[in-house]
Amino acid sequence: MNLRPPIVDRLLYAPYLAQLVVTRRCNLACGYCNEFDQTSQPVPTAVLKARIDKLKALGAFAIEFTGGEPMLHPDICELIRYARGLRFTKVMMISNAYLLNEKIVGQLSDAGLQEMQISVDGVNPNDTTVKVLKPLRRKLEAVSRAARFKVVLSGVVGSGTANETLEVVEFAKANGFRPRVLVLHDHDGQLKMTPEDLEAYQRVRQAIGGRFKEAGDYRTALMTNGSAPFKCRSGSRYVYVDEFGMVRWCSQTREVWGKSLESYTVDDLKAQFHTPKTCNERCTVGCARTCSAPDQWRSQDGAAGGASP
């Protein structure tokens, strides 16, 4: 039976992006991160394929494998190949890059990966993170040589000095990566900045240029005003599926709301599209922001059901 929503419903409510956790386990233990553990087993491949099928049936346009560290899943290339076979408009992955080399990058390319996102917290290791440029430089250069997919390399404002964030941005540009910036958040996805971070932000913004202004340039509003209200369409235009197969608003609200992907319907997409999320004003979750941006002109009064935290 074809479960794909009618074309009108797909255009109005289906996910622009679905993120799928393939394992919660990570090879690192960054102090600011609440999206990993070091004990979980990978989600079984057959289970993940069924979840990919369901996301496609719900009309999702793009899919992104995440974790934890997706490279710890033994069948990550098979999952990428499977998703490409279902003709998602884009198949992507998030990685910390520590497990990458030219051979593995070639395998990811052969599987059909179209984009990889890597964030780098600074230049030198510190007590909070080793996901920094100094130990990763050679690995990232290998990615640059071997990848036949787009690589988005993000510096993180708030995790290092302004000079370190700028060095990450310049490294990205020099190696053919698309530079991007992330804003450090707390465990609820809310803004976590200092006056020094604001100075770093302004310098990074100038270095990146026009591409910086995504989703209404919400980062500038957050940094200068402390808030940037928006109509969050998570659970609809942006879908985050955790390792248990639960649809969540995002990685930072996993304890707030959820519903099983297996029982998720077009009616759920509609309900969550119209559900206001009270965490929206200080939200730094870029995926939720960018996927919600095209529908800011549409109403969101909660009339279709749903709940807010």
Secondary structure, DSSP 4 states (H G I P E B T S, - for coil): ---PPPHHHHHHHS-SEEEEES-SB-S---TT--S-BSSPPPPPHHHHHHHHHHHHHTT-SEEEEESS-GGGSTTHHHHHHHHHHTT-SEEEEE--STT--HHHHHHHHHHT--EEEEEE--SS--SS---SHHHHHHHHHHHHHH--SEEEEEEEETSS-HHHHHHHHHHHHHTTPEEEEEE-B-TTSBB---HHHHHHHHHHHHHHGGGG--TTTHHHHHHHHS-------BTTTEEEE-TTSEEES-GGGTTT--EEGGG--HHHHHHHHT---TT-TTB--HHHHHHHGGGTTS---STT-----
